[in-house]
Amino acid sequence: MTLDLILTKDELQKKIYEIRGIHVMLDKDLADLYGVKPIRLREQVKRNIKRFPEDFMFQLTPDEVEILLSQNAIPSKKSLGGFLPYVFTEQGVAGISGVLTSERAIAVNITIMRTFVEMRRFLSLNGEIINRLSILEKRQIVHEIKATEQFEKIFNALEDRRDHNEQGVFYDGQIFDAYLFVSKLIRAAKSSIILLDNYIDESVLEQLAKSKPNVQICILTKNISNNLKLDIKKYNEQYKKMEFVQFSLSHDRFLIIDDHDIYHIGASLKDLGKKWFAFSKLECESFGLMEQIKNAIKTSLSHNL
């Protein structure tokens, strides 16, 4: 049985929560993964209770249930059947492998343990940042319980900070994730967008159309075919905010937001997520890049006068 048939690691990570400062999984989620009823899982655990001390498994308090409800980890209190749920730590999940021994249970356990290990590795490398975010999230959750509307404002602000990553990698098949990342950068622009990309088609224009109405767009590209010229003409008939510059000196792709935020992107916008690519945010003054780009635009536009 392959991992894909059970659950992807990204989906699995969404089922791991932080309670009392440690990562845990709900008994109902584990039961779903193992393909058994929650009551069946609890029965097996009770029969082997010596395998599950409190640092392996513990019951949630009503306040902890409220926190999980606010995170949509639990759809409603009714779904708990009137009982406070149990949660399992990484060691507790490992202990389950001794009481559930089906082929599916073994495969699920391997996947879960690998996910816990990956999360530990990530936390060890990014501990300080994660700790700061965790503190903010806990404050926001408490605030939501007291005032939902105010919580939404704080949560959205935190999401905005998370979305604007400064560097990372997208892998083969992450087409929507990569598309969404670039779309959020485009929507964040307040005054201008400059794109250096030698492979432009109508899908790129469609994505750039997500920008605010007042945002001016300039695209530097090597090849401007007759079809692309027609696309540009139709685009400007509706949006009236795009300039194209024929430019053959750039091999790499750059997306520049408001003449300040410079993103070096390893793939053309039309091919995002089709193969592995990395992105990184450069300092505005990096290598005189912004000045070089503005000079190229100015020179090209003057030649077209």
N, C-alpha and C positions, 0 to 999 in steps of 0.2 A: 504494500500500500504506500503510495507516494505522498509526500507532504502536501502537494497541490490538491489532492483529493480530500484532505482533511481541512486545512486552513493555511492561508499564506502567513508569513511571519508578520507582515504589516497588519493584517487583520488580528492576529494573535496579540500583538502589542497593545491594541486598543482594548483588550480584555484584561490587561494587567493594570491594577490601580495601586496607588500609594496610600496605605493606611498605617498610622502609627509610625511613620517614617520608614516603612519597608514595603517592598512590592509584593502584592498578593493577587490571588485569583478567587472569584466567587465560586462557591460549590455548585451553583446552578450552571455556570458557564463551563466548568470542568465536566460536569455530567453530560452536557450537550456535546462536548468534544469527544468524550469517551463513548458516546452513543448509548448511555444508560439513563434511567430516570434519576432525578436528584435523591429521591428516597432510597434507591438502591445503592448509590454512592455513600450516603450517610450510614446505611446499615453496615456496609463493608468496613467503613472507618470505625464504627462503634465496636465491631467484633475484634478489631485490631487496635484498640485505643492506645495501647502502650507504644505503638509506632508513631503516635501523633501528640507529642507534648505541646505546650502552649506556644512555643516558638516555632512550631510546625503548622499549627492550626489554632484559630481562636474564633469566638463568636463576636459579631459586631454589636456595638451599642446602638441605641436609637439615634443618637446624634450622628454616628458614623453612617447609618442608613440614610439620614437626611442629606448628608454630603454626597453620597452616591446617587441619590435621587436627583439632586441638582446637576449632576454630571451626566444624567441620562444613562447611567450604568444599570439602574433598575427602573423599569417602566412605571411601576407603582408599588405601593405597599401591599396592595391586594395580591400582586404576583408572588409575594413571599409566603402566601398561605397562612398569614398570622404568626409566622415565626421569624426570629432574627436569624439572618443567614450566617453561615460559617465561611471563613476564607482560609486559603492555604498559602503558606510562604513557599519559596523555592524548594526548601527542604521537605515541606509537606507534600508538594507535588511529586518529588522524588519518592516519598514514602508510599504514595498511591500505587506506584509501579509494583509494589509487593503484594497488593491486595486485588488489583485488576490486571489480569495477565492475557487478555485477548490480543489478537494481532493489532487491532485498531488502537487499543489502549497503549500498547508498546510504542507504536508509531507516533501517537499523540504526545506521549511523555518525552520522546526524543526531541520532537519539535519544540515543546514548551521549554525544556531544559536549555536547548540551544538559544532560544529567544531570551531567557533570563540571563544567560552568559553574555549575549550581545548587548543587552541593556546595561549590565554591570560594566562592560568594557567602555560603552559610550559614556556612562556616568563618570567613570574614572578619568576620562579624557576631557570631559566638559563639566566637571563637578561644580565649579564655582558658578557658572552660568545657569546650570540647571537648578542650583540651590536658590539663586535669586528669583528665577521664574517660579519655582515651587512656592516661595514665600508670597509672591504676588498672587498666584493662583489661589492659595488658601485664603488670603484676605478677600479676594473677589468672591469666592464661594460663600463665605460667611456674610458678605455684604448682599449677595443675591437673596439669601434667606430672609434678610430684613427688608430689602428693597429691590425687587426684581429689575425695575427700570434702570436704576443706578448701576446695578451689576452689569447690565448689558453694555453700557457705555464703557466701563472699565475693561470688560472682556474683549470688546472690539478693539480697544486701544492696544491691548496685549497681543491680539491676533495680528494687528498691523505690524507690530514689531517683529513677530515671529516670521511673518510672510516675507519680509525683505531680508532674506538671507544674504550674507556677504560672499559666501563661497559654497560650493557643493558639487555633487555629481548626480546626473540622471542616467538611468540605465536603459538598455534596450527594452522597449515595451511600455515605458513610462510616458506615453504620448500625452495623455491628458494632464498628468502632473506637471510636465514641463510646459505644456501650453498654458496651463493655469498660472504657473509662476510668472511667465513673461507677460501674460495678460494683466496680472496685478501690477507689475511694474509700469505697464502702459497706462493703466487707469490712474496710477499715482501721479503721473506727470501733471504739473500745474500750468506750464507755459510752453514747453518745447520737447520734442523727441527727435533725436538724430540716430539713424540706423545705418551702419556700414555692413552690407551683406551683398555678396555677388550673385545670389540666387533668389530673386524676388518673383513671386507670382501673386495671383489674386487672393490666395489664402492669407498672405502676409498683409495685404491691404485691408482685408476683412478684419484681421486681428487689430491692426492699427486704428481701425474705425471705432474701437472701444474707448479711445482716448476722449478727454473732455472736449467740448465744442470749440473752446478758445485755444486749444493746444496746436501750435504750428509744428509740422512734421517735415523733416528733410531726410531723404534717403540717398546714400552714396552707393552706387553699384556699378559693376564693370559692364554688364550687358543690359541694354535696353532694347528689347525686340519690339516689333510693330504691335504684337499682341499686348505687350506690357504698356506701350504708349497708349493704346486704346483703353486699357484698364485704368491708367492714371487719369486720362481725360474724363472717363465716366465718374471716377472717384471725386475729382475736383468739381465736376458739375453739381455734385450733391454736397460735398463737405467743404470745398474751397479752402483747403489748408495744407496742401502737400506740394513740396518741391522735390524734383529728382535731379541728381547730379551724376553724370557719368564719371566714374572714378575707378582706375585700374591698379592703384598702388597698394591696396590692402588685401592681404590674403585672409586675415582673421575677421571675425564678426565682432562688432561693438554696438551696444545699445546705450545711448546717453540720454539721461532724463534731466530736463531743466538745466542743461549746460553744467551739471554738477556731478550727478551720480553716473559713473562710467562702469558699465558691465562688459567684461570680456566673455563672450559666449562661444563655446566650441562647436556649435552647429548652426546652420542656417535656420531661420525662424520657420521656414516651411517644412523642415525635417526634424523638428524637435521630438526627441524620444524614440526615434527610429533606430538609433545606435547610441552607444555610450557617448556622453559628452560632459565636460565640466564647465562651470561658470565661476567667475570671481569678480568682486567689486574692486575697482582700482581707486586710488586716491585721485582727486580732481586734478592735482598738479602732476600726476605721474608722467614722467618722461616727456613733458611738453605736449602730450597727445591732444589735449583740447585745443591748444593754439594751432597745432598742425591741421586739425580737422577744420577749424574755422577758416584758416587761410585757404584750404582746398576748396571749400564752399564759395568763399568770396571770389577766388580766381575763376572758378567755373562759371559763376553767375555773371561776372563781368564780361567773360568771353561770349556769353549768350545775348548780351545787350546789342 
